[in-house]
Amino acid sequence: VQRRLSVAGVTPRGKRGPHVFRHARAVELLRASVPQKIIGDVLGHRSTQSTNAYLKLATEDLRAVALDVPGSEVLL
């Protein structure tokens, strides 16, 4: 990925490197209900601990499964 970015004239800064592509692919597979073992295989990981770092759920995902808490309404 780094070589392709270089050929394309893209200079990654901060969190915009190859890790972002891997994380995006892992989350995409997770949202498609692909098993964690398969996601790890796609990423080339030998352990599930390595894969877990890429599977942090996005805030939107957490909101989608969160339950409403009675009395948590904001009164204006």
N, CA, C and O atoms as a printed pandas DataFrame, in Angstrom:
     atom_number atom_name residue_name chain_id  residue_number  x_coord  y_coord  z_coord
0              1         N          VAL        A               1    0.835   -1.182    0.000
1              2        CA          VAL        A               1    0.000    0.000    0.000
2              3         C          VAL        A               1    0.881    1.246    0.000
3              4         O          VAL        A               1    0.618    2.198   -0.736
4              5         N          GLN        A               2    1.921    1.239    0.822
5              6        CA          GLN        A               2    2.802    2.408    0.904
6              7         C          GLN        A               2    3.415    2.729   -0.457
7              8         O          GLN        A               2    3.503    3.895   -0.843
8              9         N          ARG        A               3    3.832    1.705   -1.176
9             10        CA          ARG        A               3    4.440    1.919   -2.493
10            11         C          ARG        A               3    3.428    2.508   -3.461
11            12         O          ARG        A               3    3.755    3.414   -4.227
12            13         N          ARG        A               4    2.206    2.000   -3.433
13            14        CA          ARG        A               4    1.158    2.507   -4.328
14            15         C          ARG        A               4    0.821    3.962   -4.009
15            16         O          ARG        A               4    0.603    4.767   -4.915
16            17         N          LEU        A               5    0.781    4.293   -2.727
17            18        CA          LEU        A               5    0.541    5.685   -2.345
18            19         C          LEU        A               5    1.653    6.581   -2.878
19            20         O          LEU        A               5    1.397    7.680   -3.370
20            21         N          SER        A               6    2.879    6.106   -2.775
21            22        CA          SER        A               6    4.024    6.868   -3.261
22            23         C          SER        A               6    3.953    7.077   -4.770
23            24         O          SER        A               6    4.188    8.182   -5.260
24            25         N          VAL        A               7    3.628    6.011   -5.506
25            26        CA          VAL        A               7    3.501    6.105   -6.965
26            27         C          VAL        A               7    2.398    7.092   -7.348
27            28         O          VAL        A               7    2.515    7.807   -8.344
28            29         N          ALA        A               8    1.321    7.127   -6.547
29            30        CA          ALA        A               8    0.201    8.031   -6.818
30            31         C          ALA        A               8    0.500    9.462   -6.375
31            32         O          ALA        A               8   -0.301   10.367   -6.610
32            33         N          GLY        A               9    1.644    9.665   -5.739
33            34        CA          GLY        A               9    2.000   10.999   -5.287
34            35         C          GLY        A               9    1.301   11.418   -4.008
35            36         O          GLY        A               9    1.213   12.606   -3.701
36            37         N          VAL        A              10    0.799   10.434   -3.256
37            38        CA          VAL        A              10    0.099   10.720   -2.005
38            39         C          VAL        A              10    1.075   10.538   -0.846
39            40         O          VAL        A              10    1.705    9.489   -0.709
40            41         N          THR        A              11    1.193   11.568   -0.017
41            42        CA          THR        A              11    2.045   11.492    1.159
42            43         C          THR        A              11    1.163   11.418    2.392
43            44         O          THR        A              11    0.607   12.431    2.814
44            45         N          PRO        A              12    1.025   10.227    2.979
45            46        CA          PRO        A              12    0.168   10.088    4.155
46            47         C          PRO        A              12    0.728   10.844    5.358
47            48         O          PRO        A              12    1.934   10.845    5.604
48            49         N          ARG        A              13   -0.164   11.482    6.091
49            50        CA          ARG        A              13    0.219   12.181    7.322
50            51         C          ARG        A              13   -0.693   11.716    8.440
51            52         O          ARG        A              13   -1.877   11.462    8.222
52            53         N          GLY        A              14   -0.150   11.608    9.612
53            54        CA          GLY        A              14   -0.958   11.223   10.766
54            55         C          GLY        A              14   -1.573    9.853   10.584
55            56         O          GLY        A              14   -0.868    8.874   10.343
56            57         N          LYS        A              15   -2.896    9.783   10.701
57            58        CA          LYS        A              15   -3.607    8.505   10.613
58            59         C          LYS        A              15   -4.060    8.196    9.192
59            60         O          LYS        A              15   -4.978    7.398    9.004
60            61         N          ARG        A              16   -3.451    8.798    8.208
61            62        CA          ARG        A              16   -3.878    8.588    6.826
62            63         C          ARG        A              16   -2.970    7.629    6.069
63            64         O          ARG        A              16   -2.809    7.764    4.856
64            65         N          GLY        A              17   -2.393    6.695    6.739
65            66        CA          GLY        A              17   -1.494    5.749    6.090
66            67         C          GLY        A              17   -2.187    4.447    5.750
67            68         O          GLY        A              17   -3.416    4.374    5.749
68            69         N          PRO        A              18   -1.414    3.427    5.465
69            70        CA          PRO        A              18   -1.952    2.116    5.107
70            71         C          PRO        A              18   -2.885    1.531    6.164
71            72         O          PRO        A              18   -3.798    0.774    5.835
72            73         N          HIS        A              19   -2.664    1.875    7.421
73            74        CA          HIS        A              19   -3.512    1.357    8.500
74            75         C          HIS        A              19   -4.976    1.729    8.276
75            76         O          HIS        A              19   -5.867    0.941    8.593
76            77         N          VAL        A              20   -5.231    2.905    7.741
77            78        CA          VAL        A              20   -6.611    3.358    7.517
78            79         C          VAL        A              20   -7.324    2.436    6.536
79            80         O          VAL        A              20   -8.496    2.113    6.733
80            81         N          PHE        A              21   -6.637    2.012    5.488
81            82        CA          PHE        A              21   -7.238    1.103    4.514
82            83         C          PHE        A              21   -7.559   -0.242    5.164
83            84         O          PHE        A              21   -8.626   -0.813    4.937
84            85         N          ARG        A              22   -6.633   -0.737    5.966
85            86        CA          ARG        A              22   -6.842   -2.023    6.634
86            87         C          ARG        A              22   -8.002   -1.935    7.618
87            88         O          ARG        A              22   -8.838   -2.836    7.682
88            89         N          HIS        A              23   -8.049   -0.850    8.382
89            90        CA          HIS        A              23   -9.133   -0.667    9.350
90            91         C          HIS        A              23  -10.479   -0.579    8.635
91            92         O          HIS        A              23  -11.450   -1.208    9.057
92            93         N          ALA        A              24  -10.539    0.196    7.562
93            94        CA          ALA        A              24  -11.799    0.351    6.821
94            95         C          ALA        A              24  -12.271   -0.987    6.270
95            96         O          ALA        A              24  -13.462   -1.292    6.328
96            97         N          ARG        A              25  -11.365   -1.780    5.743
97            98        CA          ARG        A              25  -11.732   -3.094    5.202
98            99         C          ARG        A              25  -12.211   -4.024    6.318
99           100         O          ARG        A              25  -13.194   -4.746    6.147
100          101         N          ALA        A              26  -11.527   -4.007    7.445
101          102        CA          ALA        A              26  -11.919   -4.863    8.568
102          103         C          ALA        A              26  -13.312   -4.497    9.069
103          104         O          ALA        A              26  -14.129   -5.382    9.319
104          105         N          VAL        A              27  -13.590   -3.210    9.217
105          106        CA          VAL        A              27  -14.908   -2.770    9.690
106          107         C          VAL        A              27  -15.982   -3.110    8.662
107          108         O          VAL        A              27  -17.086   -3.517    9.023
108          109         N          GLU        A              28  -15.656   -2.943    7.381
109          110        CA          GLU        A              28  -16.609   -3.291    6.320
110          111         C          GLU        A              28  -16.973   -4.778    6.397
111          112         O          GLU        A              28  -18.145   -5.136    6.284
112          113         N          LEU        A              29  -15.991   -5.627    6.585
113          114        CA          LEU        A              29  -16.241   -7.065    6.696
114          115         C          LEU        A              29  -17.033   -7.388    7.959
115          116         O          LEU        A              29  -17.928   -8.233    7.933
116          117         N          LEU        A              30  -16.707   -6.719    9.063
117          118        CA          LEU        A              30  -17.435   -6.934   10.313
118          119         C          LEU        A              30  -18.905   -6.566   10.149
119          120         O          LEU        A              30  -19.782   -7.303   10.598
120          121         N          ARG        A              31  -19.178   -5.437    9.511
121          122        CA          ARG        A              31  -20.563   -5.005    9.284
122          123         C          ARG        A              31  -21.312   -5.966    8.375
123          124         O          ARG        A              31  -22.539   -6.049    8.427
124          125         N          ALA        A              32  -20.574   -6.693    7.540
125          126        CA          ALA        A              32  -21.185   -7.680    6.646
126          127         C          ALA        A              32  -21.314   -9.042    7.331
127          128         O          ALA        A              32  -21.621  -10.039    6.676
128          129         N          SER        A              33  -21.083   -9.087    8.631
129          130        CA          SER        A              33  -21.202  -10.307    9.447
130          131         C          SER        A              33  -20.193  -11.388    9.083
131          132         O          SER        A              33  -20.462  -12.575    9.264
132          133         N          VAL        A              34  -19.037  -10.983    8.573
133          134        CA          VAL        A              34  -17.965  -11.936    8.282
134          135         C          VAL        A              34  -17.324  -12.321    9.620
135          136         O          VAL        A              34  -17.020  -11.442   10.426
136          137         N          PRO        A              35  -17.113  -13.615    9.867
137          138        CA          PRO        A              35  -16.511  -14.049   11.134
138          139         C          PRO        A              35  -15.120  -13.438   11.356
139          140         O          PRO        A              35  -14.372  -13.189   10.411
140          141         N          GLN        A              36  -14.804  -13.208   12.620
141          142        CA          GLN        A              36  -13.535  -12.580   12.978
142          143         C          GLN        A              36  -12.339  -13.366   12.438
143          144         O          GLN        A              36  -11.356  -12.764   12.006
144          145         N          LYS        A              37  -12.404  -14.673   12.455
145          146        CA          LYS        A              37  -11.296  -15.504   11.946
146          147         C          LYS        A              37  -11.039  -15.211   10.473
147          148         O          LYS        A              37   -9.888  -15.099   10.049
148          149         N          ILE        A              38  -12.108  -15.087    9.697
149          150        CA          ILE        A              38  -11.963  -14.800    8.265
150          151         C          ILE        A              38  -11.389  -13.404    8.061
151          152         O          ILE        A              38  -10.536  -13.202    7.197
152          153         N          ILE        A              39  -11.856  -12.438    8.857
153          154        CA          ILE        A              39  -11.325  -11.072    8.755
154          155         C          ILE        A              39   -9.823  -11.092    9.037
155          156         O          ILE        A              39   -9.043  -10.450    8.333
156          157         N          GLY        A              40   -9.427  -11.831   10.065
157          158        CA          GLY        A              40   -8.006  -11.961   10.381
158          159         C          GLY        A              40   -7.221  -12.585    9.241
159          160         O          GLY        A              40   -6.100  -12.171    8.949
160          161         N          ASP        A              41   -7.814  -13.584    8.598
161          162        CA          ASP        A              41   -7.156  -14.222    7.452
162          163         C          ASP        A              41   -6.974  -13.228    6.305
163          164         O          ASP        A              41   -5.920  -13.189    5.671
164          165         N          VAL        A              42   -8.008  -12.426    6.043
165          166        CA          VAL        A              42   -7.936  -11.420    4.970
166          167         C          VAL        A              42   -6.823  -10.410    5.265
167          168         O          VAL        A              42   -6.100   -9.988    4.362
168          169         N          LEU        A              43   -6.698  -10.030    6.536
169          170        CA          LEU        A              43   -5.679   -9.057    6.926
170          171         C          LEU        A              43   -4.292   -9.686    7.085
171          172         O          LEU        A              43   -3.302   -8.973    7.246
172          173         N          GLY        A              44   -4.221  -11.020    7.039
173          174        CA          GLY        A              44   -2.941  -11.706    7.170
174          175         C          GLY        A              44   -2.456  -11.835    8.602
175          176         O          GLY        A              44   -1.254  -11.936    8.847
176          177         N          HIS        A              45   -3.387  -11.834    9.549
177          178        CA          HIS        A              45   -3.023  -11.943   10.961
178          179         C          HIS        A              45   -2.924  -13.395   11.400
179          180         O          HIS        A              45   -3.633  -14.265   10.894
180          181         N          ARG        A              46   -2.039  -13.636   12.344
181          182        CA          ARG        A              46   -1.888  -14.977   12.910
182          183         C          ARG        A              46   -2.666  -15.131   14.203
183          184         O          ARG        A              46   -2.967  -16.252   14.615
184          185         N          SER        A              47   -2.997  -14.015   14.853
185          186        CA          SER        A              47   -3.727  -14.096   16.123
186          187         C          SER        A              47   -4.951  -13.186   16.096
187          188         O          SER        A              47   -4.984  -12.182   15.384
188          189         N          THR        A              48   -5.953  -13.558   16.884
189          190        CA          THR        A              48   -7.162  -12.736   16.961
190          191         C          THR        A              48   -6.879  -11.417   17.664
191          192         O          THR        A              48   -7.583  -10.434   17.434
192          193         N          GLN        A              49   -5.865  -11.380   18.514
193          194        CA          GLN        A              49   -5.517  -10.125   19.187
194          195         C          GLN        A              49   -5.101   -9.064   18.177
195          196         O          GLN        A              49   -5.437   -7.890   18.338
196          197         N          SER        A              50   -4.385   -9.457   17.154
197          198        CA          SER        A              50   -3.995   -8.504   16.116
198          199         C          SER        A              50   -5.216   -7.986   15.381
199          200         O          SER        A              50   -5.300   -6.798   15.068
200          201         N          THR        A              51   -6.154   -8.863   15.108
201          202        CA          THR        A              51   -7.370   -8.486   14.383
202          203         C          THR        A              51   -8.240   -7.561   15.218
203          204         O          THR        A              51   -8.858   -6.643   14.678
204          205         N          ASN        A              52   -8.300   -7.787   16.522
205          206        CA          ASN        A              52   -9.146   -6.973   17.393
206          207         C          ASN        A              52   -8.840   -5.484   17.289
207          208         O          ASN        A              52   -9.744   -4.657   17.403
208          209         N          ALA        A              53   -7.588   -5.141   17.077
209          210        CA          ALA        A              53   -7.211   -3.730   16.980
210          211         C          ALA        A              53   -7.904   -3.041   15.807
211          212         O          ALA        A              53   -8.108   -1.828   15.836
212          213         N          TYR        A              54   -8.262   -3.795   14.790
213          214        CA          TYR        A              54   -8.904   -3.231   13.606
214          215         C          TYR        A              54  -10.424   -3.236   13.704
215          216         O          TYR        A              54  -11.099   -2.667   12.846
216          217         N          LEU        A              55  -10.965   -3.864   14.725
217          218        CA          LEU        A              55  -12.412   -4.060   14.794
218          219         C          LEU        A              55  -13.107   -3.187   15.826
219          220         O          LEU        A              55  -14.149   -3.566   16.362
220          221         N          LYS        A              56  -12.548   -2.040   16.104
221          222        CA          LYS        A              56  -13.209   -1.113   17.018
222          223         C          LYS        A              56  -14.464   -0.593   16.327
223          224         O          LYS        A              56  -14.418   -0.103   15.199
224          225         N          LEU        A              57  -15.570   -0.712   17.026
225          226        CA          LEU        A              57  -16.834   -0.300   16.414
226          227         C          LEU        A              57  -16.932    1.216   16.317
227          228         O          LEU        A              57  -16.498    1.944   17.210
228          229         N          ALA        A              58  -17.499    1.664   15.233
229          230        CA          ALA        A              58  -17.732    3.092   15.040
230          231         C          ALA        A              58  -18.879    3.549   15.928
231          232         O          ALA        A              58  -19.721    2.742   16.321
232          233         N          THR        A              59  -18.916    4.811   16.239
233          234        CA          THR        A              59  -19.960    5.373   17.092
234          235         C          THR        A              59  -21.344    5.076   16.537
235          236         O          THR        A              59  -22.263    4.782   17.301
236          237         N          GLU        A              60  -21.507    5.146   15.229
237          238        CA          GLU        A              60  -22.809    4.880   14.615
238          239         C          GLU        A              60  -23.268    3.451   14.894
239          240         O          GLU        A              60  -24.454    3.212   15.120
240          241         N          ASP        A              61  -22.343    2.515   14.879
241          242        CA          ASP        A              61  -22.678    1.123   15.157
242          243         C          ASP        A              61  -23.165    0.970   16.593
243          244         O          ASP        A              61  -24.128    0.251   16.857
244          245         N          LEU        A              62  -22.501    1.644   17.509
245          246        CA          LEU        A              62  -22.907    1.565   18.909
246          247         C          LEU        A              62  -24.283    2.190   19.115
247          248         O          LEU        A              62  -25.102    1.661   19.866
248          249         N          ARG        A              63  -24.534    3.309   18.453
249          250        CA          ARG        A              63  -25.843    3.948   18.563
250          251         C          ARG        A              63  -26.940    3.050   18.010
251          252         O          ARG        A              63  -28.050    3.027   18.541
252          253         N          ALA        A              64  -26.641    2.323   16.964
253          254        CA          ALA        A              64  -27.643    1.473   16.318
254          255         C          ALA        A              64  -28.106    0.337   17.223
255          256         O          ALA        A              64  -29.237   -0.133   17.096
256          257         N          VAL        A              65  -27.254   -0.102   18.124
257          258        CA          VAL        A              65  -27.620   -1.219   18.995
258          259         C          VAL        A              65  -27.911   -0.789   20.432
259          260         O          VAL        A              65  -28.272   -1.617   21.268
260          261         N          ALA        A              66  -27.754    0.498   20.715
261          262        CA          ALA        A              66  -27.990    0.996   22.075
262          263         C          ALA        A              66  -29.479    1.009   22.387
263          264         O          ALA        A              66  -30.308    1.290   21.522
264          265         N          LEU        A              67  -29.800    0.703   23.627
265          266        CA          LEU        A              67  -31.185    0.744   24.088
266          267         C          LEU        A              67  -31.481    2.123   24.657
267          268         O          LEU        A              67  -30.611    2.757   25.254
268          269         N          ASP        A              68  -32.713    2.583   24.468
269          270        CA          ASP        A              68  -33.123    3.839   25.079
270          271         C          ASP        A              68  -33.182    3.657   26.588
271          272         O          ASP        A              68  -33.676    2.644   27.081
272          273         N          VAL        A              69  -32.685    4.627   27.303
273          274        CA          VAL        A              69  -32.717    4.595   28.762
274          275         C          VAL        A              69  -33.887    5.457   29.220
275          276         O          VAL        A              69  -33.917    6.655   28.934
276          277         N          PRO        A              70  -34.855    4.865   29.929
277          278        CA          PRO        A              70  -36.000    5.651   30.398
278          279         C          PRO        A              70  -35.542    6.823   31.263
279          280         O          PRO        A              70  -34.673    6.678   32.122
280          281         N          GLY        A              71  -36.142    7.982   31.019
281          282        CA          GLY        A              71  -35.810    9.170   31.791
282          283         C          GLY        A              71  -34.577    9.889   31.304
283          284         O          GLY        A              71  -34.126   10.838   31.944
284          285         N          SER        A              72  -34.008    9.452   30.162
285          286        CA          SER        A              72  -32.787   10.087   29.665
286          287         C          SER        A              72  -33.074   11.215   28.681
287          288         O          SER        A              72  -32.149   11.785   28.102
288          289         N          GLU        A              73  -34.360   11.541   28.487
289          290        CA          GLU        A              73  -34.711   12.604   27.559
290          291         C          GLU        A              73  -34.195   13.934   28.098
291          292         O          GLU        A              73  -34.191   14.183   29.303
292          293         N          VAL        A              74  -33.766   14.768   27.178
293          294        CA          VAL        A              74  -33.285   16.094   27.556
294          295         C          VAL        A              74  -34.459   17.053   27.484
295          296         O          VAL        A              74  -35.117   17.165   26.449
296          297         N          LEU        A              75  -34.716   17.734   28.567
297          298        CA          LEU        A              75  -35.809   18.704   28.610
298          299         C          LEU        A              75  -35.252   20.087   28.341
299          300         O          LEU        A              75  -34.286   20.511   28.975
300          301         N          LEU        A              76  -35.856   20.782   27.407
301          302        CA          LEU        A              76  -35.405   22.144   27.095
302          303         C          LEU        A              76  -36.367   23.147   27.644
303          304         O          LEU        A              76  -36.162   24.350   27.485
